[in-house]
């Protein structure tokens, strides 16, 4: 199974690289597959590569759904899944 997630570009680096943030973590990723990315943009991240830019509202909606899912799963701690 593959998972691609929205992340926010926090800092552009040399050589088509950037630092992105997700869930309080920072990760260095490649922007080689996407043109015109700027700081503050959201991109879809998959295995270290940005695949496309994403509308900020759509990114926020998706991240909110992930947070809701995580909260629900955390509430099920100690129960059989």
Secondary structure as GFF3:
##gff-version 3
##sequence-region A 1 81
A	DSSP	beta_strand	5	13	.	.	.	ID=ss1
A	DSSP	beta_strand	17	22	.	.	.	ID=ss2
A	DSSP	beta_strand	25	30	.	.	.	ID=ss3
A	DSSP	beta_strand	42	46	.	.	.	ID=ss4
A	DSSP	beta_strand	49	54	.	.	.	ID=ss5
A	DSSP	alpha_helix	56	74	.	.	.	ID=ss6
###
